[in-house]
Amino acid sequence: MYAGVCMSIERTFSQPVPDEERFLTSLRPQRLDECIGQTQVREQLRIALEAARKRDEPLDHVLLDGPPGLGKTTLANVIANEMGVTVRQTSGPAIARQGDLMMMLTQMDTGDVLFIDEIHRLAKVVEEFLYPALEDFRVDYTTESGIGGRTVNFALKRFTLVGATTRAGLLSAALRDRFGLLLHLQYYTDDELQRIVERSAHLLGVQFEDAALERLASRSRATPRIVNRLLRRVRDYADVRGDGVLTPSVVDAALEILQIDALGLDELDRAYLRSLIEHYDGGPAGVEAIAATMGHERDTLEDVVEPYLLQIGFVIRTPRGRAARPAAYAHLGMTPSKWQASDQAELFE
């Protein structure tokens, strides 16, 4: 039984990588010294990695949390590369049963890294099954259900779990406390993003002007994944409509087609703001109501749209719901009515 499942897992790991994912993977740093930004996180990791290598033991379990696109998957692979071990990657929703996790754990060699993305979405029964594996590197596995079932205690080789989550608050305290390193990833500065996109442009052999990369960085929502994706789109535009060189005018023209404005907001972000302002008088309004008005899922708004709008001060969260700030009105060229302005002022006070 295990042999057949193991072959299935190996096929999963060896499936062809989609073109977009292959593009992003080719630009990912492989070593800690190649990483840009996240100074505090890199320093904590550097100390922990050096200590683990000095003691010749696996790295302690690591929890990475932060908004999407900031480099959690990249850091998991960097950790494995620095330790010279294999990384196995999965996600919380993909582990539906204890048996799924059991098969992965029994394949781990000493020091290997198991990376679980969106770890907060693990099923409760799977999460509880993971506890003894993290602490004692042993698991109790029930081979059959019912009266004839047997529980076998399996000894595991010492491994490192790297968990990634965009919602650290949804993790149970019991799981969070079993991680030795808790690292929070922050949004990147424009300068850091410019250095990242410059590195990517060199790797891709793209000719550019510094001002063009500066403009790309400023319109990438403080996120490396987005700046690399925009680089690819702008490169396509430069090859088709230009001479292949990235200039500020080429960047502006390409991003206009993509409907990305000067602050990096796309049509979904602006639709969110318009819904909040036009349908709910600027708020406060619940995220469920906004999602229903827009025809989108709540998770999409909370994970993709709201984090950046909150960061730049366009929206705030109040006990009564989301509310638009004056900067959001100004960006959309809208003026709140007098009663809206007074109501908002009272809310913010």
GUKEMAR-495367 format. One record per residue (C-alpha): residue number from 1; residue in three letters; x, y, z. Coordinates in steps of 0.5 Angstrom, whole numbers, always signed. Example, Ala and Ser with C-alpha at 12.3 -4.5 7.8 and 13.67 -1.06 7.14 Angstrom:
2
<pos 1; code ALA; px +25; py -9; pz +16>
<pos 2; code SER; px +27; py -2; pz +14>
% end
This chain:
349
<pos 1; code MET; px +0; py +0; pz +0>
<pos 2; code TYR; px +5; py +5; pz +2>
<pos 3; code ALA; px +9; py +3; pz -4>
<pos 4; code GLY; px +3; py +5; pz -9>
<pos 5; code VAL; px +2; py +12; pz -5>
<pos 6; code CYS; px +10; py +14; pz -5>
<pos 7; code MET; px +10; py +13; pz -12>
<pos 8; code SER; px +4; py +18; pz -13>
<pos 9; code ILE; px +7; py +23; pz -8>
<pos 10; code GLU; px +13; py +22; pz -13>
<pos 11; code ARG; px +9; py +24; pz -19>
<pos 12; code THR; px +6; py +30; pz -15>
<pos 13; code PHE; px +13; py +32; pz -14>
<pos 14; code SER; px +15; py +31; pz -21>
<pos 15; code GLN; px +9; py +34; pz -24>
<pos 16; code PRO; px +11; py +40; pz -30>
<pos 17; code VAL; px +11; py +47; pz -26>
<pos 18; code PRO; px +7; py +52; pz -30>
<pos 19; code ASP; px +10; py +57; pz -34>
<pos 20; code GLU; px +9; py +63; pz -29>
<pos 21; code GLU; px +11; py +59; pz -23>
<pos 22; code ARG; px +17; py +57; pz -27>
<pos 23; code PHE; px +19; py +64; pz -28>
<pos 24; code LEU; px +18; py +66; pz -21>
<pos 25; code THR; px +22; py +60; pz -19>
<pos 26; code SER; px +28; py +62; pz -23>
<pos 27; code LEU; px +28; py +69; pz -20>
<pos 28; code ARG; px +28; py +66; pz -13>
<pos 29; code PRO; px +34; py +67; pz -9>
<pos 30; code GLN; px +38; py +60; pz -7>
<pos 31; code ARG; px +42; py +63; pz -1>
<pos 32; code LEU; px +41; py +67; pz +5>
<pos 33; code ASP; px +46; py +72; pz +2>
<pos 34; code GLU; px +42; py +73; pz -4>
<pos 35; code CYS; px +36; py +75; pz -1>
<pos 36; code ILE; px +34; py +83; pz -1>
<pos 37; code GLY; px +30; py +86; pz +5>
<pos 38; code GLN; px +27; py +83; pz +11>
<pos 39; code THR; px +33; py +85; pz +15>
<pos 40; code GLN; px +31; py +82; pz +22>
<pos 41; code VAL; px +28; py +76; pz +19>
<pos 42; code ARG; px +35; py +74; pz +16>
<pos 43; code GLU; px +39; py +76; pz +22>
<pos 44; code GLN; px +35; py +71; pz +26>
<pos 45; code LEU; px +35; py +66; pz +21>
<pos 46; code ARG; px +43; py +67; pz +20>
<pos 47; code ILE; px +44; py +66; pz +27>
<pos 48; code ALA; px +39; py +60; pz +28>
<pos 49; code LEU; px +42; py +56; pz +22>
<pos 50; code GLU; px +50; py +57; pz +24>
<pos 51; code ALA; px +48; py +55; pz +31>
<pos 52; code ALA; px +45; py +48; pz +28>
<pos 53; code ARG; px +50; py +47; pz +23>
<pos 54; code LYS; px +55; py +48; pz +29>
<pos 55; code ARG; px +52; py +43; pz +33>
<pos 56; code ASP; px +51; py +38; pz +27>
<pos 57; code GLU; px +43; py +38; pz +28>
<pos 58; code PRO; px +37; py +40; pz +25>
<pos 59; code LEU; px +34; py +47; pz +25>
<pos 60; code ASP; px +29; py +48; pz +30>
<pos 61; code HIS; px +22; py +48; pz +27>
<pos 62; code VAL; px +20; py +55; pz +23>
<pos 63; code LEU; px +14; py +59; pz +23>
<pos 64; code LEU; px +13; py +64; pz +17>
<pos 65; code ASP; px +7; py +69; pz +17>
<pos 66; code GLY; px +6; py +75; pz +13>
<pos 67; code PRO; px +2; py +77; pz +7>
<pos 68; code PRO; px +2; py +73; pz +0>
<pos 69; code GLY; px +8; py +74; pz -4>
<pos 70; code LEU; px +13; py +77; pz +1>
<pos 71; code GLY; px +18; py +71; pz +0>
<pos 72; code LYS; px +15; py +65; pz +5>
<pos 73; code THR; px +16; py +60; pz +0>
<pos 74; code THR; px +23; py +62; pz -2>
<pos 75; code LEU; px +25; py +62; pz +5>
<pos 76; code ALA; px +23; py +55; pz +6>
<pos 77; code ASN; px +28; py +53; pz +0>
<pos 78; code VAL; px +33; py +58; pz +2>
<pos 79; code ILE; px +33; py +54; pz +9>
<pos 80; code ALA; px +34; py +47; pz +6>
<pos 81; code ASN; px +39; py +50; pz +1>
<pos 82; code GLU; px +43; py +53; pz +7>
<pos 83; code MET; px +43; py +46; pz +11>
<pos 84; code GLY; px +44; py +42; pz +5>
<pos 85; code VAL; px +38; py +38; pz +6>
<pos 86; code THR; px +32; py +36; pz +1>
<pos 87; code VAL; px +25; py +40; pz +2>
<pos 88; code ARG; px +18; py +37; pz +1>
<pos 89; code GLN; px +13; py +42; pz +0>
<pos 90; code THR; px +5; py +41; pz +1>
<pos 91; code SER; px +0; py +46; pz +3>
<pos 92; code GLY; px -5; py +45; pz +9>
<pos 93; code PRO; px -12; py +44; pz +5>
<pos 94; code ALA; px -8; py +38; pz +1>
<pos 95; code ILE; px -7; py +34; pz +7>
<pos 96; code ALA; px -14; py +32; pz +8>
<pos 97; code ARG; px -13; py +26; pz +13>
<pos 98; code GLN; px -8; py +23; pz +18>
<pos 99; code GLY; px -5; py +18; pz +13>
<pos 100; code ASP; px -3; py +23; pz +8>
<pos 101; code LEU; px +1; py +27; pz +13>
<pos 102; code MET; px +4; py +20; pz +15>
<pos 103; code MET; px +7; py +18; pz +9>
<pos 104; code MET; px +10; py +25; pz +8>
<pos 105; code LEU; px +13; py +24; pz +15>
<pos 106; code THR; px +16; py +17; pz +14>
<pos 107; code GLN; px +20; py +19; pz +8>
<pos 108; code MET; px +23; py +25; pz +11>
<pos 109; code ASP; px +31; py +24; pz +12>
<pos 110; code THR; px +35; py +27; pz +18>
<pos 111; code GLY; px +35; py +34; pz +18>
<pos 112; code ASP; px +30; py +35; pz +12>
<pos 113; code VAL; px +25; py +40; pz +11>
<pos 114; code LEU; px +18; py +39; pz +11>
<pos 115; code PHE; px +14; py +46; pz +8>
<pos 116; code ILE; px +7; py +46; pz +9>
<pos 117; code ASP; px +4; py +53; pz +6>
<pos 118; code GLU; px -3; py +56; pz +9>
<pos 119; code ILE; px -1; py +51; pz +15>
<pos 120; code HIS; px -7; py +55; pz +19>
<pos 121; code ARG; px -12; py +51; pz +14>
<pos 122; code LEU; px -10; py +44; pz +17>
<pos 123; code ALA; px -16; py +40; pz +19>
<pos 124; code LYS; px -16; py +39; pz +27>
<pos 125; code VAL; px -15; py +32; pz +27>
<pos 126; code VAL; px -9; py +33; pz +22>
<pos 127; code GLU; px -6; py +38; pz +27>
<pos 128; code GLU; px -7; py +34; pz +33>
<pos 129; code PHE; px -3; py +28; pz +29>
<pos 130; code LEU; px +2; py +33; pz +28>
<pos 131; code TYR; px +4; py +35; pz +35>
<pos 132; code PRO; px +8; py +29; pz +38>
<pos 133; code ALA; px +12; py +29; pz +31>
<pos 134; code LEU; px +14; py +36; pz +32>
<pos 135; code GLU; px +16; py +35; pz +40>
<pos 136; code ASP; px +18; py +28; pz +40>
<pos 137; code PHE; px +19; py +26; pz +33>
<pos 138; code ARG; px +14; py +20; pz +34>
<pos 139; code VAL; px +7; py +19; pz +32>
<pos 140; code ASP; px +1; py +14; pz +34>
<pos 141; code TYR; px -2; py +11; pz +27>
<pos 142; code THR; px -8; py +7; pz +27>
<pos 143; code THR; px -8; py +2; pz +21>
<pos 144; code GLU; px -15; py +0; pz +21>
<pos 145; code SER; px -21; py +3; pz +24>
<pos 146; code GLY; px -26; py -1; pz +28>
<pos 147; code ILE; px -26; py -6; pz +33>
<pos 148; code GLY; px -20; py -10; pz +29>
<pos 149; code GLY; px -16; py -3; pz +29>
<pos 150; code ARG; px -9; py -3; pz +31>
<pos 151; code THR; px -5; py +3; pz +33>
<pos 152; code VAL; px +3; py +3; pz +32>
<pos 153; code ASN; px +8; py +8; pz +35>
<pos 154; code PHE; px +13; py +10; pz +29>
<pos 155; code ALA; px +19; py +13; pz +30>
<pos 156; code LEU; px +21; py +19; pz +26>
<pos 157; code LYS; px +28; py +22; pz +24>
<pos 158; code ARG; px +29; py +29; pz +26>
<pos 159; code PHE; px +26; py +34; pz +21>
<pos 160; code THR; px +25; py +41; pz +21>
<pos 161; code LEU; px +18; py +43; pz +19>
<pos 162; code VAL; px +17; py +50; pz +16>
<pos 163; code GLY; px +10; py +53; pz +16>
<pos 164; code ALA; px +7; py +59; pz +12>
<pos 165; code THR; px +1; py +63; pz +14>
<pos 166; code THR; px -2; py +69; pz +12>
<pos 167; code ARG; px -7; py +69; pz +18>
<pos 168; code ALA; px -3; py +67; pz +24>
<pos 169; code GLY; px -9; py +69; pz +28>
<pos 170; code LEU; px -12; py +63; pz +26>
<pos 171; code LEU; px -7; py +58; pz +28>
<pos 172; code SER; px -8; py +55; pz +35>
<pos 173; code ALA; px -4; py +56; pz +41>
<pos 174; code ALA; px -2; py +49; pz +41>
<pos 175; code LEU; px +1; py +49; pz +34>
<pos 176; code ARG; px +4; py +56; pz +35>
<pos 177; code ASP; px +8; py +54; pz +41>
<pos 178; code ARG; px +11; py +48; pz +38>
<pos 179; code PHE; px +15; py +53; pz +33>
<pos 180; code GLY; px +22; py +55; pz +36>
<pos 181; code LEU; px +23; py +61; pz +31>
<pos 182; code LEU; px +17; py +65; pz +29>
<pos 183; code LEU; px +18; py +70; pz +24>
<pos 184; code HIS; px +14; py +76; pz +21>
<pos 185; code LEU; px +15; py +78; pz +14>
<pos 186; code GLN; px +14; py +86; pz +13>
<pos 187; code TYR; px +12; py +89; pz +7>
<pos 188; code TYR; px +18; py +92; pz +3>
<pos 189; code THR; px +21; py +99; pz +1>
<pos 190; code ASP; px +21; py +102; pz -6>
<pos 191; code ASP; px +29; py +101; pz -5>
<pos 192; code GLU; px +29; py +94; pz -3>
<pos 193; code LEU; px +24; py +93; pz -9>
<pos 194; code GLN; px +28; py +96; pz -14>
<pos 195; code ARG; px +34; py +92; pz -12>
<pos 196; code ILE; px +30; py +86; pz -13>
<pos 197; code VAL; px +27; py +88; pz -20>
<pos 198; code GLU; px +34; py +90; pz -22>
<pos 199; code ARG; px +37; py +83; pz -20>
<pos 200; code SER; px +31; py +80; pz -24>
<pos 201; code ALA; px +32; py +84; pz -30>
<pos 202; code HIS; px +40; py +82; pz -30>
<pos 203; code LEU; px +38; py +74; pz -29>
<pos 204; code LEU; px +33; py +75; pz -35>
<pos 205; code GLY; px +38; py +79; pz -39>
<pos 206; code VAL; px +33; py +85; pz -40>
<pos 207; code GLN; px +36; py +92; pz -42>
<pos 208; code PHE; px +33; py +97; pz -37>
<pos 209; code GLU; px +34; py +105; pz -35>
<pos 210; code ASP; px +34; py +106; pz -28>
<pos 211; code ALA; px +28; py +110; pz -28>
<pos 212; code ALA; px +24; py +105; pz -31>
<pos 213; code LEU; px +25; py +100; pz -25>
<pos 214; code GLU; px +24; py +105; pz -20>
<pos 215; code ARG; px +17; py +106; pz -23>
<pos 216; code LEU; px +16; py +99; pz -23>
<pos 217; code ALA; px +18; py +98; pz -16>
<pos 218; code SER; px +13; py +104; pz -13>
<pos 219; code ARG; px +7; py +101; pz -17>
<pos 220; code SER; px +8; py +94; pz -14>
<pos 221; code ARG; px +4; py +94; pz -8>
<pos 222; code ALA; px +11; py +93; pz -3>
<pos 223; code THR; px +11; py +86; pz -6>
<pos 224; code PRO; px +17; py +82; pz -9>
<pos 225; code ARG; px +12; py +77; pz -13>
<pos 226; code ILE; px +8; py +83; pz -16>
<pos 227; code VAL; px +14; py +87; pz -18>
<pos 228; code ASN; px +17; py +80; pz -22>
<pos 229; code ARG; px +10; py +79; pz -25>
<pos 230; code LEU; px +10; py +86; pz -27>
<pos 231; code LEU; px +17; py +86; pz -30>
<pos 232; code ARG; px +15; py +80; pz -34>
<pos 233; code ARG; px +9; py +84; pz -37>
<pos 234; code VAL; px +13; py +90; pz -38>
<pos 235; code ARG; px +18; py +86; pz -42>
<pos 236; code ASP; px +13; py +83; pz -46>
<pos 237; code TYR; px +10; py +90; pz -48>
<pos 238; code ALA; px +17; py +92; pz -49>
<pos 239; code ASP; px +19; py +87; pz -54>
<pos 240; code VAL; px +12; py +87; pz -58>
<pos 241; code ARG; px +11; py +95; pz -58>
<pos 242; code GLY; px +18; py +98; pz -57>
<pos 243; code ASP; px +26; py +96; pz -58>
<pos 244; code GLY; px +26; py +91; pz -52>
<pos 245; code VAL; px +29; py +97; pz -47>
<pos 246; code LEU; px +25; py +98; pz -41>
<pos 247; code THR; px +24; py +106; pz -40>
<pos 248; code PRO; px +19; py +110; pz -36>
<pos 249; code SER; px +15; py +111; pz -42>
<pos 250; code VAL; px +14; py +104; pz -43>
<pos 251; code VAL; px +13; py +102; pz -36>
<pos 252; code ASP; px +7; py +107; pz -36>
<pos 253; code ALA; px +4; py +105; pz -43>
<pos 254; code ALA; px +5; py +97; pz -41>
<pos 255; code LEU; px +2; py +98; pz -34>
<pos 256; code GLU; px -4; py +103; pz -37>
<pos 257; code ILE; px -6; py +97; pz -41>
<pos 258; code LEU; px -6; py +92; pz -34>
<pos 259; code GLN; px -10; py +98; pz -31>
<pos 260; code ILE; px -5; py +99; pz -25>
<pos 261; code ASP; px -5; py +106; pz -23>
<pos 262; code ALA; px +1; py +110; pz -20>
<pos 263; code LEU; px +0; py +107; pz -13>
<pos 264; code GLY; px +0; py +100; pz -16>
<pos 265; code LEU; px -8; py +99; pz -15>
<pos 266; code ASP; px -11; py +95; pz -20>
<pos 267; code GLU; px -19; py +95; pz -22>
<pos 268; code LEU; px -20; py +90; pz -16>
<pos 269; code ASP; px -18; py +95; pz -11>
<pos 270; code ARG; px -21; py +101; pz -14>
<pos 271; code ALA; px -28; py +97; pz -15>
<pos 272; code TYR; px -27; py +95; pz -7>
<pos 273; code LEU; px -26; py +102; pz -6>
<pos 274; code ARG; px -32; py +105; pz -10>
<pos 275; code SER; px -37; py +99; pz -7>
<pos 276; code LEU; px -35; py +102; pz +0>
<pos 277; code ILE; px -36; py +109; pz -2>
<pos 278; code GLU; px -42; py +109; pz -7>
<pos 279; code HIS; px -46; py +103; pz -4>
<pos 280; code TYR; px -44; py +104; pz +4>
<pos 281; code ASP; px -43; py +112; pz +4>
<pos 282; code GLY; px -36; py +110; pz +6>
<pos 283; code GLY; px -37; py +105; pz +11>
<pos 284; code PRO; px -37; py +103; pz +16>
<pos 285; code ALA; px -39; py +96; pz +13>
<pos 286; code GLY; px -38; py +89; pz +14>
<pos 287; code VAL; px -33; py +85; pz +9>
<pos 288; code GLU; px -39; py +80; pz +8>
<pos 289; code ALA; px -43; py +86; pz +5>
<pos 290; code ILE; px -38; py +89; pz +1>
<pos 291; code ALA; px -36; py +82; pz -2>
<pos 292; code ALA; px -43; py +80; pz -4>
<pos 293; code THR; px -44; py +87; pz -7>
<pos 294; code MET; px -38; py +86; pz -11>
<pos 295; code GLY; px -39; py +78; pz -13>
<pos 296; code HIS; px -33; py +76; pz -10>
<pos 297; code GLU; px -31; py +71; pz -4>
<pos 298; code ARG; px -29; py +74; pz +3>
<pos 299; code ASP; px -23; py +71; pz +3>
<pos 300; code THR; px -20; py +74; pz -3>
<pos 301; code LEU; px -22; py +81; pz +0>
<pos 302; code GLU; px -19; py +80; pz +6>
<pos 303; code ASP; px -12; py +76; pz +3>
<pos 304; code VAL; px -11; py +80; pz -3>
<pos 305; code VAL; px -14; py +87; pz -3>
<pos 306; code GLU; px -15; py +89; pz +4>
<pos 307; code PRO; px -8; py +89; pz +7>
<pos 308; code TYR; px -5; py +94; pz +2>
<pos 309; code LEU; px -11; py +99; pz +3>
<pos 310; code LEU; px -10; py +98; pz +10>
<pos 311; code GLN; px -2; py +99; pz +10>
<pos 312; code ILE; px -3; py +106; pz +5>
<pos 313; code GLY; px -9; py +108; pz +10>
<pos 314; code PHE; px -14; py +108; pz +5>
<pos 315; code VAL; px -19; py +104; pz +9>
<pos 316; code ILE; px -19; py +102; pz +17>
<pos 317; code ARG; px -22; py +97; pz +20>
<pos 318; code THR; px -27; py +99; pz +26>
<pos 319; code PRO; px -31; py +95; pz +31>
<pos 320; code ARG; px -37; py +97; pz +26>
<pos 321; code GLY; px -34; py +95; pz +20>
<pos 322; code ARG; px -29; py +97; pz +14>
<pos 323; code ALA; px -29; py +105; pz +13>
<pos 324; code ALA; px -26; py +109; pz +7>
<pos 325; code ARG; px -21; py +114; pz +9>
<pos 326; code PRO; px -20; py +121; pz +6>
<pos 327; code ALA; px -14; py +119; pz +2>
<pos 328; code ALA; px -19; py +114; pz -2>
<pos 329; code TYR; px -24; py +119; pz -4>
<pos 330; code ALA; px -18; py +124; pz -6>
<pos 331; code HIS; px -15; py +118; pz -10>
<pos 332; code LEU; px -21; py +116; pz -14>
<pos 333; code GLY; px -23; py +124; pz -15>
<pos 334; code MET; px -29; py +123; pz -11>
<pos 335; code THR; px -32; py +128; pz -5>
<pos 336; code PRO; px -35; py +126; pz +1>
<pos 337; code SER; px -42; py +129; pz +2>
<pos 338; code LYS; px -42; py +134; pz +8>
<pos 339; code TRP; px -46; py +129; pz +13>
<pos 340; code GLN; px -41; py +123; pz +10>
<pos 341; code ALA; px -35; py +127; pz +12>
<pos 342; code SER; px -38; py +129; pz +19>
<pos 343; code ASP; px -40; py +122; pz +20>
<pos 344; code GLN; px -33; py +119; pz +18>
<pos 345; code ALA; px -30; py +124; pz +23>
<pos 346; code GLU; px -34; py +122; pz +29>
<pos 347; code LEU; px -32; py +115; pz +27>
<pos 348; code PHE; px -25; py +116; pz +27>
<pos 349; code GLU; px -25; py +120; pz +33>
% end
